[in-house]
Amino acid sequence: MQLKDGYRLMGFSYEATGLLYSFGRIPKCKVAMLDHVNKGDRILIAGVGHGTEAIAAARKGADVTAVDISETMLRHMRKKIDRAGLKHPICLKNNDILNVTDETGFNMVFANFFLNVFSEEKMMTILTHLTSLVKPGGYMVIGDFAHPKNGGLLYKAFQNIYWYIAATLYWLTADNAVHPIYDYPALLSKLGFEITGTRFFTILGMKNYWSVIGKKA
Ligand SMILES: C[S@@+](CC[C@H](N)C(=O)[O-])C[C@H]1O[C@@H](n2cnc3c(N)ncnc32)[C@H](O)[C@@H]1O
């Protein structure tokens, strides 16, 4: 089956665009929960892109599986892996995440800036699938644009405009969905996860990004 490579056009500049657009916050957000990763942990990274957090987790001695539907993104990741000189190899899969199954379960599943590419219905299907791959007692980590639910009017307006500019760019170039910002802690709680940590990444004091970690009962 032919896999959709939506990042054929923008894949080469994806990492640099995120770095510049977020004034360096996105790369920090992606690795924010890596202190929860232990040597030998089984880690799944969904929609891995260029693989910043996958490489960092492998450096900690984790057993990392990274999945992306875009061969373009994986080509860039392979170059990064070559440069990193890792002792622990990363298992790379060019596939749709919905085709990935696992009987053992993962200690941690990461979905960084991944779920926001989907319409709400598809996002829920994928999030439910990802949470089913987490072992009991394991963790789901989501890094993304922060939901502005707890802020003032000015912050809410800014955060929405900031998100919609990015969403429109990737709707035009990668055919991603355009939708309101998702409230991941609320969604994970609904799926039976206990939210055990949230870290925010701010620009000019505004909470633009968050990394959310939830524990499976
Ligand atoms: C917005 S990018 C984020 C990449 C990376 N996680 C990061 O934070 O830099 C979304 C990624 O998800 C991948 N993707 C989209 N749909 C997918 C699917 N159904 N299965 C696996 N990967 C998918 C895209 O190819 C892209 O690399």
The ligand as a MOL file (V3000), in Angstrom:
LIG
                    3D

  0  0  0     0  0            999 V3000
M  V30 BEGIN CTAB
M  V30 COUNTS 27 29 0 0 0
M  V30 BEGIN ATOM
M  V30 1 C 3.9430 17.8200 12.7570 0
M  V30 2 S 5.0460 16.5280 12.3710 0 CHG=1
M  V30 3 C 5.8430 16.2350 13.9360 0
M  V30 4 C 7.1310 15.4860 13.8100 0
M  V30 5 C 7.8780 15.2460 15.1310 0
M  V30 6 N 7.0890 14.4980 16.0810 0
M  V30 7 C 8.3290 16.5270 15.7430 0
M  V30 8 O 7.8560 16.8780 16.8410 0
M  V30 9 O 9.1700 17.1850 15.1440 0 CHG=-1
M  V30 10 C 3.9350 15.1640 12.2670 0
M  V30 11 C 4.6070 13.8840 11.8390 0
M  V30 12 O 3.6580 12.8290 11.8830 0
M  V30 13 C 3.8090 12.0160 10.7170 0
M  V30 14 N 2.5300 11.3420 10.4620 0
M  V30 15 C 1.3580 11.8810 10.0140 0
M  V30 16 N 0.4000 10.9510 9.9360 0
M  V30 17 C 0.9550 9.7900 10.3810 0
M  V30 18 C 0.4720 8.4710 10.5660 0
M  V30 19 N -0.8010 8.1510 10.2770 0
M  V30 20 N 1.3020 7.5160 11.0350 0
M  V30 21 C 2.5990 7.8210 11.3250 0
M  V30 22 N 3.1280 9.0680 11.1740 0
M  V30 23 C 2.3200 10.0320 10.7090 0
M  V30 24 C 4.2080 13.0060 9.6380 0
M  V30 25 O 4.8120 12.3850 8.5440 0
M  V30 26 C 5.1380 13.9240 10.4210 0
M  V30 27 O 6.4650 13.4680 10.4150 0
M  V30 END ATOM
M  V30 BEGIN BOND
M  V30 1 1 1 2
M  V30 2 1 2 3
M  V30 3 1 2 10
M  V30 4 1 3 4
M  V30 5 1 4 5
M  V30 6 1 5 6
M  V30 7 1 5 7
M  V30 8 2 7 8
M  V30 9 1 7 9
M  V30 10 1 10 11
M  V30 11 1 11 12
M  V30 12 1 11 26
M  V30 13 1 12 13
M  V30 14 1 13 14
M  V30 15 1 13 24
M  V30 16 1 14 15
M  V30 17 1 14 23
M  V30 18 2 15 16
M  V30 19 1 16 17
M  V30 20 1 17 18
M  V30 21 2 17 23
M  V30 22 1 18 19
M  V30 23 2 18 20
M  V30 24 1 20 21
M  V30 25 2 21 22
M  V30 26 1 22 23
M  V30 27 1 24 25
M  V30 28 1 24 26
M  V30 29 1 26 27
M  V30 END BOND
M  V30 END CTAB
M  END
